[in-house]
Amino acid sequence: MTISFDGQVALVTGAGRGLGRAYALELARRGCKVVINDLGGALDGESNDEAPAQQVVNEIKEFGGDAIANYGSVADYEDAYNMVKAAMDTWGRLDIVVANAGILRDRAIHNMAEEDWDRVIDVHLKGCYTVVHHAWPIFRQQSYGRVVLASSNSGLYGNFGQTNYAAAKAGMVGMINVLKLEGEKYNINAHCIAPAAATRMTENLMPAERVEQMKPDHVASVVAFLCSRECEDSGLVIEAAAGRYGRSSIVKGPEVNYDPSEVPTVEWVQEKWGEITSLDGAEPMWGIRETRKQHDAAKAKSG
Ligand SMILES: NC(=O)c1ccc[n+]([C@@H]2O[C@H](COP(=O)([O-])OP(=O)(O)OC[C@H]3O[C@@H](n4cnc5c(N)ncnc54)[C@H](O)[C@@H]3O)[C@@H](O)[C@H]2O)c1
């Protein structure tokens, strides 16, 4: 069946360019009304320009969709409030938040200035908190919401020179781990997308023929599905790029048990190190107390 967003409203941050633009266009083509947020900055977060957000609004209007522009910064608490307010003032609802705005300030850790650390954490990690925080009461009240945070394989696995960026991107996984719990009884689902696409952030890193292939549209299909009523999962990390989609997960190993009435020696730890670090039969968790499998089984049983 066709997946439609008729009657729904989304806020997509950093939607003036690259991946955010593709997400916004895909949602709008499927009937979603969209707040196109983008402060139009340079890749390092400096400067402002209203043109990118306005251009995406124009594109959406050209094919008969509905969108408004917002030029605030996701790193600013009040600006983020105003993004959510813009949706409510214009259309009276908000169903979806895609927190996608991002900048880059790559440096090896010994060269990482405090400002490079703070700016990246502010835009990526605080920029997820601000928009989700302001949208959440609306989602709770209407017992419906969809959240997608733009993470990265840099945070999931590591990429040289990106401690600031990777810390923020891994922090988003921490966020959805909790949002999935806080949103569960209100039908609010939260996911991370770890995309790879040719945008101004990455196009210098790939050969020309790959740039042609790595269109953000490939990622947009997955993000739109995660934003849909039809996607009932929550708390997933999905990797998406041209030609490959898949799931990534933090898993918990089987653990080694011992009698806690005695503290093990350091030598005992050394002896058991292979077993302690084993991931044989490791499982994704649902919160700190149960595996996802246990949670799903209990949920299915309670109907
Ligand atoms: N391109 C990739 O392969 C890739 C890989 C992993 C993760 N990501 C993530 O996906 C997201 C989108 O990246 P992209 O490649 O499309 O980059 P991009 O630079 O093309 O787009 C990012 C947009 O965010 C906007 N922005 C920056 N700071 C902002 C702020 N404070 N408030 C509002 N808007 C702001 C920029 O003006 C820009 O238009 C980013 O979070 C990025 O880290 C991208």
The ligand as a Tripos MOL2 file, in Angstrom:
@<TRIPOS>MOLECULE
LIG
   44    48     1     0     0
SMALL
NO_CHARGES

@<TRIPOS>ATOM
      1 N1         26.6350   13.1490    3.9090 N.am      1 LIG1
      2 C1         26.9490   12.0410    4.5660 C.2       1 LIG1
      3 O1         27.4640   11.0610    3.9910 O.2       1 LIG1
      4 C2         26.6880   11.9370    6.0310 C.ar      1 LIG1
      5 C3         27.2030   10.8380    6.7160 C.ar      1 LIG1
      6 C4         26.9100   10.6680    8.0690 C.ar      1 LIG1
      7 C5         26.1250   11.6210    8.7090 C.ar      1 LIG1
      8 N2         25.6540   12.7050    8.0180 N.ar      1 LIG1
      9 C6         24.8300   13.6560    8.7650 C.3       1 LIG1
     10 O2         23.6510   13.9850    8.0320 O.3       1 LIG1
     11 C7         23.2700   15.3280    8.3210 C.3       1 LIG1
     12 C8         23.1100   16.1050    7.0150 C.3       1 LIG1
     13 O3         24.3850   16.2110    6.3910 O.3       1 LIG1
     14 P1         24.6210   16.6260    4.8790 P.3       1 LIG1
     15 O4         25.6620   15.7120    4.3600 O.co2     1 LIG1
     16 O5         23.3300   16.7550    4.1650 O.co2     1 LIG1
     17 O6         25.3220   18.0650    5.0960 O.3       1 LIG1
     18 P2         25.0130   19.5050    4.4690 P.3       1 LIG1
     19 O7         26.1090   20.3800    4.9290 O.co2     1 LIG1
     20 O8         24.7350   19.3920    3.0200 O.co2     1 LIG1
     21 O9         23.6490   19.9180    5.1910 O.3       1 LIG1
     22 C9         23.5670   20.2750    6.5330 C.3       1 LIG1
     23 C10        22.6610   21.4740    6.6660 C.3       1 LIG1
     24 O10        22.5170   21.8020    8.0480 O.3       1 LIG1
     25 C11        22.4640   23.2080    8.1480 C.3       1 LIG1
     26 N3         22.8390   23.6340    9.4940 N.ar      1 LIG1
     27 C12        24.0790   23.6390   10.0420 C.ar      1 LIG1
     28 N4         24.0390   24.1120   11.2900 N.ar      1 LIG1
     29 C13        22.7420   24.4240   11.5550 C.ar      1 LIG1
     30 C14        22.0780   24.9370   12.6840 C.ar      1 LIG1
     31 N5         22.7350   25.2590   13.8020 N.pl3     1 LIG1
     32 N6         20.7310   25.1130   12.6270 N.ar      1 LIG1
     33 C15        20.0470   24.8080   11.4880 C.ar      1 LIG1
     34 N7         20.6440   24.3320   10.3780 N.ar      1 LIG1
     35 C16        21.9770   24.1340   10.4070 C.ar      1 LIG1
     36 C17        23.4500   23.7010    7.1100 C.3       1 LIG1
     37 O11        23.1870   25.0680    6.7340 O.3       1 LIG1
     38 C18        23.2160   22.7170    5.9740 C.3       1 LIG1
     39 O12        22.2950   23.2070    5.0020 O.3       1 LIG1
     40 C19        24.3410   15.9000    9.2320 C.3       1 LIG1
     41 O13        23.9150   15.8180   10.5760 O.3       1 LIG1
     42 C20        25.5210   14.9800    8.9940 C.3       1 LIG1
     43 O14        26.3920   14.9610   10.0920 O.3       1 LIG1
     44 C21        25.9190   12.8910    6.7040 C.ar      1 LIG1
@<TRIPOS>BOND
     1     1     2 1
     2     2     3 2
     3     2     4 1
     4     4     5 ar
     5     4    44 ar
     6     5     6 ar
     7     6     7 ar
     8     7     8 ar
     9     8     9 1
    10     8    44 ar
    11     9    10 1
    12     9    42 1
    13    10    11 1
    14    11    12 1
    15    11    40 1
    16    12    13 1
    17    13    14 1
    18    14    15 2
    19    14    16 1
    20    14    17 1
    21    17    18 1
    22    18    19 2
    23    18    20 1
    24    18    21 1
    25    21    22 1
    26    22    23 1
    27    23    24 1
    28    23    38 1
    29    24    25 1
    30    25    26 1
    31    25    36 1
    32    26    27 ar
    33    26    35 ar
    34    27    28 ar
    35    28    29 ar
    36    29    30 ar
    37    29    35 ar
    38    30    31 1
    39    30    32 ar
    40    32    33 ar
    41    33    34 ar
    42    34    35 ar
    43    36    37 1
    44    36    38 1
    45    38    39 1
    46    40    41 1
    47    40    42 1
    48    42    43 1
@<TRIPOS>SUBSTRUCTURE
     1 LIG1         1 GROUP 0 **** ****
